[in-house]
Amino acid sequence: MSDETLFTKIINGDIPADILFEDEHCICIKDIHPQAPTHVLVIPRKPLPRLCDATQEDKVLLGHLMLQVGEIARKLGIDEAFRVVINNGAGAGQQVFHLHLHILGNKTFDEGSLGMH
């Protein structure tokens, strides 16, 4: 039995996905259950289960992911207003245990939508 995640299978080409961008470090796909009109995922090729599992060795990769978020937002035309979400652990809503960043846009977000005041 394979312990590959859904995202590893997409990265390996075993499962089809709507890939919007890819480079040697990450891919960007459309979310199959969008929470906003624009909802894409940025997924590192390196299979880190959660953000808190990253180490000092992953510092450059994490920086690359954040820079790609900005670049992808520009390409999607949402760079003036978008939200980036990383769920860490089941209690935070993480369903696939392979680090991924959600980019959500073309929706008005308010502070109350995350319980922040």
N, C-alpha and C positions, 0 to 999 in steps of 0.2 A: 504494500500500500504506500502511495506517495504522500509525503508531507508537504508537497508544494501547495502554495496558496493559489487562489483564483488569479491573483495578479501575476504570480510567477508564470502561470500557464498562459496568460495573455502575453507577457513579455517574451516567452519562448515561442509564441505563435501557435500554441496548441488550442487556444480558444480565440475566436474572432472578437475584435473590439473596434470601435470607431476611434482610431488613433489620429489625434490632431497634430502631434509633435513628438519627435523622439530624437535623442542623441545618445552618446555612449554612456551617460549616467542615469537617464530617466526617460519616461514616456508620459504623455498626457493623453487621456481618453475622456470621452463623454461619460458622465455618470448615468447608469441605467435606471436610477430612481431619483431624478433631479428634484432638488428642494428649492430651486430658483430657475427662472427662464434660461440663464446660463449657469451650468453646473458641470465643471470638469474636475478630473483628478490628476494630480501630478504624482507619479509613482517612481521611486528610485529603483533602478535595476537590482541593486543590492537588497536582499530580503531582510530588512530590519523589522522585527515583529511590531515594535512600538517605538515612539519617539524616545521614551525613557531608556530604551535598550541601546541607543546610540552611544558611542564612546568618543574619546578625543580623536581617534582615528577617523571618525565620520565627520569631523568639523568641516572639511572642504566640501564634502557631498551635501551637507545640510545647507551651507551657503549657496551652493549651486542650485539647489531646489528652490530656495527663496528668490534668487535672481531670475530663474525661469518662470516663477509665478508672475513676476512683474512683466516679463517679456510676453508671456502667453496672454495676460490681461490686455496688454497693448494690442496684440494681434487680434484678440476677440472684440476690441473696441469698448472694453469696460474699465480701462485704466483710471478713469476719474472716480469710480466708486465700485468697490468689490470687497468681498469678505474672504478671508483665508481661515479655514478651520482644520485643526488636526485633533482627531479623537484618539486618546491614549487609554486603552483598556476597555473592557466590556462595560464597565460602569459609566464610561463616558460616551458610550454608543458605538465603539469600534466593533465592526462585524468581521472584517477581514484583517487578520493579524500579519500585515505587511504594511509598513508605514506608507501613508499617502496623505496628500494635502488636498483639501477641497477648495476650489475657487468658485465662489458664487457671485453672480452679478445680474444686472438688469432687473433688480428688485430693490425696493426701499427697505433698508434694515433700520430698526430702531434699537435703542439700548435694552428695552424690555424683552426683545426676542431672545436674549441670552440670559435673562435674569440679572443683568448688570444695572446698577443704578448710579 
